[in-house]
Amino acid sequence: MPTNIRFLGHAAFEITVSGSILLVDPFIEGNPKSPLSSEEDITEADIILVTHDHYDHGFEDAIKIAKRTGATIVAVAELVRAFKEDGLKNVIPGNLGGMVSVGYFKITFFPAVHSSNVGSPCGFIVHHPDFSFYHAGDTAFFGDMACLADEKLDLALLPIGSTYTMDINAAAKAVELIRPKTVIPMHYDTFPAIKADPEEFRSLVDDPAKVVILAPGESVSL
């Protein structure tokens, strides 16, 4: 069964693997690039991954979606405490370098070179018997990304917008280190400060990685 990746704008994705629906950084409310009118348009979710608590990465939307769908939230321990304060019980904490299991999914907390208000920002490496992917969250380029080549990832989701994350050139270098089969750029053009051309990014990425550029609301099956 192919995996479906739907881009929800900015750094938000809906990824369906073997019938399970994962949301990553579901920034819907206040997202000028969201294809959804509100977070209530998301009626099903099994797992929600939140990389950090900046407003544009869906912390508040994740709470609403989880309460409505019963989804399991995975986040760093300090964020999980905040989720519990909002009455959520189906939450799993972790921290950098750690791995947790949710059903058939093994989810590893990978460092992100960024900032946050609560806890440490992170990316996620997600392994399922049928598919594997890395969502970098917000991060600068750093050399330890090279260890991700051993993960043999099907997909990498990388920010390219600069200002708050790595830029196009750094993201292309990250692809060289990570060596995923497919890469999808994210975290660009949502706001003027992160304007970037994904086609320029594509031009800088060498084989074997395939660059797929999605407009908000578009999907691809891998």
MOBELMO-V937943 format. One line per field, one symbol per residue. ss: DSSP state (H for helix, E for strand, - for the rest). Layout:
# MOBELMO-V937943
ss->???
This chain:
# MOBELMO-V937943
ss->---EEEE-----EEEEE--EEEEE--------------HHH-----EEE-----HHH-HHHHHHHHHHH--EEEEEHHHHHHHHH-----EEEE----EEEE--EEEEEEE----------EEEEEEE--EEEEE-------HHHHHHHHH---EEEEE--------HHHHHHHHHHH---EEEEE-----HHH---HHHHHHH-----EE-------EEE-
